[in-house]
Amino acid sequence: MKKAKLMAALLCLGMATAPVSAKEITTNTNPEAYGSVAELEKAVRDWPAVERLGFGPYKKEKDKGTYVIPGLSKSASLSFSGKPSTCTSMTPQGVTETEDWLLISAYCHDHVHHSVIWVLDKDTHEFVKTVILDGMPHTGSIAWDETRNVLWVATHVHRKATASTIPMEELKSATDTKAVKWGRTFELDGLPVDSCLCMDKDQLVAGTFEKSGSVHIKWYDVGKEKLTGREEKIRGNKTKSFGTNLQGIAVSGDHIITAASDGPHLTSTLSIFPKDMEDLDSPVAVAELPPRLEQVSVSLSGTKLYANFESAASAYREEGVVVDRILSLDLEKLLKDAQ
C-alpha cells in the first residue's frame, strides 16, 4: 500500500510517468466552452463593449477576429522530470503577434508541467504547434520585439523579476518534445515580480500585480548588444504608479492601455491613459470586459488590440461566464473614446 501511494505521488509530480507514446501527447485545438462564435457572443452580452469593439468591427473577418485558445483540456508539455507529457490544467496568460503567428503563453495551474507557448497562424487562425518552455514560469506576459527578432517572456528566475528572450530561430525549430533554449535573461531592477510586460518601441515596459496599494510600471532600456550571455540587471529610467489588479499593459502611440482584473466576480477593465500622465490614476476612457482578463497586446499594424482571458482554464471554467478565444478589439475605436 505504501509503495502504491508513493508511486501515485510521484506521478502527480511528474517524477514518474506511465509509459506513453509520442503520438498520444497532443494539444487539443477545439473550443473549450462554445461551439461557435455566436454562442460566445450570447454568453458575453452583459458586456456591450465586446460587441462594440470586437464582434461588430470584425464581423466580416474570419471568426469575427477571434482565435480559439488551444490546449485548455489537454496540451503537450514536459513533466517535472522533463519527459514528454500531457497537461490538463494549462492556464492562458500572454498574447502577442509576430509577422506570421499569434502566440499565446500558458502555465500549468498544478505546477507539475513546463509552461508552453501555443502558436497559431495569424491569417488562417489554425493551430501550428506547441512550444515548450524551459521550466515553469508563470508567463504572465509575452511581447514580440521586432527590432531584435526575439520574444520576451515574463519569467521569475531566482525568485526575481526577470524577462527572458527566445530568438525567432528557436521558435521556428521548436518541437513539442523538447524545451526551447532561452536567449538571455535580464533582472528588472525595482520590481518584485514582472506580472506583465510589453514593448514601447525599443524599450521594455514591465509592471506587477498587487491586490492592494499601488504598483509601479517601469520602462527599461535594453542594450544593443546581442541578446545572449549571462544574466544582467537593468535599471528602469522612467516609473509610473498604477492602482491594483494590473494584469496587462500595452503602449500605442501617445497612450498607455492597462488591463485590470481579479477573480470571477470582478468585471475586467481596459483603461486608457495619456502617455505623458505622471501617474496612471485618472483614465480618460474605460471599457468593461468579462472577468479574468489577462494580457492585452497591440497588433503590429497598430489598429487592433488582442485580449486574452484565463477564465476557460480548467481551474476556473465552472465559476461563471468564460471566454475561450482570443478577442480582437478595435484599437482605433477604443482610442477615439479617449479623445
Solvent accessible surface area in square Angstrom, and as a share of the most:
residue,aa,sasa,rsa
1,M,174,0.78
2,K,177,0.75
3,K,165,0.70
4,A,64,0.50
5,K,133,0.56
6,L,108,0.54
7,M,93,0.41
8,A,53,0.41
9,A,51,0.39
10,L,50,0.25
11,L,80,0.40
12,C,92,0.55
13,L,83,0.41
14,G,5,0.05
15,M,99,0.44
16,A,18,0.14
17,T,48,0.28
18,A,65,0.51
19,P,140,0.88
20,V,71,0.41
21,S,51,0.33
22,A,71,0.55
23,K,182,0.77
24,E,108,0.48
25,I,8,0.04
26,T,58,0.34
27,T,17,0.10
28,N,29,0.15
29,T,65,0.38
30,N,97,0.50
31,P,47,0.29
32,E,46,0.21
33,A,46,0.36
34,Y,32,0.12
35,G,66,0.63
36,S,42,0.27
37,V,18,0.10
38,A,67,0.52
39,E,86,0.38
40,L,1,0.00
41,E,36,0.16
42,K,138,0.58
43,A,27,0.21
44,V,4,0.02
45,R,158,0.58
46,D,112,0.58
47,W,35,0.12
48,P,100,0.63
49,A,11,0.08
50,V,1,0.01
51,E,85,0.38
52,R,105,0.38
53,L,0,0.00
54,G,3,0.03
55,F,5,0.02
56,G,24,0.23
57,P,47,0.30
58,Y,20,0.08
59,K,131,0.56
60,K,189,0.80
61,E,81,0.36
62,K,99,0.42
63,D,53,0.28
64,K,58,0.25
65,G,1,0.01
66,T,1,0.01
67,Y,7,0.03
68,V,31,0.18
69,I,1,0.01
70,P,1,0.01
71,G,0,0.00
72,L,2,0.01
73,S,44,0.28
74,K,80,0.34
75,S,0,0.00
76,A,0,0.00
77,S,0,0.00
78,L,9,0.04
79,S,1,0.01
80,F,106,0.44
81,S,59,0.38
82,G,36,0.34
83,K,102,0.43
84,P,47,0.30
85,S,19,0.12
86,T,44,0.26
87,C,0,0.00
88,T,86,0.50
89,S,9,0.06
90,M,0,0.00
91,T,0,0.00
92,P,0,0.00
93,Q,3,0.01
94,G,0,0.00
95,V,0,0.00
96,T,7,0.04
97,E,7,0.03
98,T,2,0.01
99,E,139,0.62
100,D,93,0.48
101,W,36,0.13
102,L,0,0.00
103,L,0,0.00
104,I,0,0.00
105,S,0,0.00
106,A,0,0.00
107,Y,17,0.07
108,C,3,0.02
109,H,61,0.27
110,D,86,0.45
111,H,114,0.51
112,V,25,0.14
113,H,24,0.11
114,H,21,0.09
115,S,0,0.00
116,V,0,0.00
117,I,0,0.00
118,W,0,0.00
119,V,0,0.00
120,L,3,0.01
121,D,42,0.22
122,K,40,0.17
123,D,117,0.60
124,T,65,0.38
125,H,27,0.12
126,E,106,0.47
127,F,63,0.26
128,V,67,0.38
129,K,38,0.16
130,T,3,0.02
131,V,0,0.00
132,I,0,0.00
133,L,0,0.00
134,D,75,0.39
135,G,25,0.24
136,M,68,0.30
137,P,16,0.10
138,H,93,0.42
139,T,0,0.00
140,G,5,0.05
141,S,0,0.00
142,I,0,0.00
143,A,6,0.05
144,W,24,0.09
145,D,2,0.01
146,E,118,0.53
147,T,86,0.50
148,R,40,0.14
149,N,72,0.37
150,V,10,0.06
151,L,0,0.00
152,W,0,0.00
153,V,0,0.00
154,A,3,0.03
155,T,7,0.04
156,H,79,0.35
157,V,49,0.28
158,H,136,0.61
159,R,208,0.76
160,K,81,0.34
161,A,1,0.01
162,T,0,0.00
163,A,0,0.00
164,S,0,0.00
165,T,0,0.00
166,I,0,0.00
167,P,27,0.17
168,M,23,0.10
169,E,115,0.51
170,E,46,0.21
171,L,0,0.00
172,K,134,0.57
173,S,81,0.52
174,A,13,0.10
175,T,72,0.42
176,D,50,0.26
177,T,66,0.39
178,K,137,0.58
179,A,23,0.18
180,V,6,0.04
181,K,137,0.58
182,W,63,0.22
183,G,16,0.15
184,R,22,0.08
185,T,19,0.11
186,F,0,0.00
187,E,29,0.13
188,L,2,0.01
189,D,44,0.23
190,G,51,0.49
191,L,16,0.08
192,P,88,0.55
193,V,48,0.27
194,D,4,0.02
195,S,23,0.15
196,C,0,0.00
197,L,0,0.00
198,C,11,0.06
199,M,32,0.14
200,D,11,0.06
201,K,181,0.77
202,D,52,0.27
203,Q,42,0.19
204,L,0,0.00
205,V,0,0.00
206,A,0,0.00
207,G,0,0.00
208,T,3,0.02
209,F,53,0.22
210,E,67,0.30
211,K,134,0.57
212,S,84,0.54
213,G,63,0.60
214,S,68,0.44
215,V,4,0.02
216,H,90,0.40
217,I,0,0.00
218,K,31,0.13
219,W,0,0.00
220,Y,0,0.00
221,D,82,0.43
222,V,8,0.04
223,G,30,0.29
224,K,159,0.67
225,E,82,0.37
226,K,161,0.68
227,L,15,0.07
228,T,65,0.38
229,G,56,0.54
230,R,180,0.66
231,E,57,0.25
232,E,49,0.22
233,K,90,0.38
234,I,15,0.08
235,R,162,0.59
236,G,30,0.29
237,N,85,0.44
238,K,79,0.34
239,T,58,0.34
240,K,11,0.05
241,S,28,0.18
242,F,21,0.09
243,G,32,0.31
244,T,47,0.27
245,N,23,0.12
246,L,0,0.00
247,Q,28,0.12
248,G,0,0.00
249,I,0,0.00
250,A,2,0.02
251,V,17,0.10
252,S,16,0.10
253,G,61,0.59
254,D,110,0.57
255,H,40,0.18
256,I,0,0.00
257,I,0,0.00
258,T,1,0.01
259,A,0,0.00
260,A,14,0.11
261,S,1,0.01
262,D,44,0.23
263,G,16,0.15
264,P,40,0.25
265,H,166,0.74
266,L,81,0.40
267,T,46,0.27
268,S,0,0.00
269,T,39,0.23
270,L,0,0.00
271,S,11,0.07
272,I,0,0.00
273,F,4,0.02
274,P,38,0.24
275,K,44,0.19
276,D,129,0.67
277,M,42,0.19
278,E,145,0.65
279,D,51,0.27
280,L,5,0.02
281,D,109,0.56
282,S,63,0.41
283,P,57,0.36
284,V,66,0.38
285,A,13,0.10
286,V,78,0.45
287,A,4,0.03
288,E,102,0.46
289,L,0,0.00
290,P,1,0.01
291,P,11,0.07
292,R,27,0.10
293,L,0,0.00
294,E,6,0.03
295,Q,2,0.01
296,V,0,0.00
297,S,11,0.07
298,V,36,0.20
299,S,9,0.06
300,L,71,0.35
301,S,84,0.54
302,G,33,0.31
303,T,56,0.33
304,K,30,0.13
305,L,0,0.00
306,Y,3,0.01
307,A,0,0.00
308,N,0,0.00
309,F,0,0.00
310,E,15,0.07
311,S,5,0.03
312,A,1,0.00
313,A,0,0.00
314,S,45,0.29
315,A,41,0.32
316,Y,33,0.13
317,R,61,0.22
318,E,159,0.71
319,E,71,0.32
320,G,49,0.47
321,V,59,0.34
322,V,8,0.05
323,V,1,0.01
324,D,0,0.00
325,R,11,0.04
326,I,0,0.00
327,L,3,0.02
328,S,2,0.01
329,L,0,0.00
330,D,26,0.13
331,L,0,0.00
332,E,95,0.43
333,K,77,0.33
334,L,1,0.01
335,L,29,0.14
336,K,136,0.58
337,D,65,0.34
338,A,16,0.13
339,Q,176,0.78
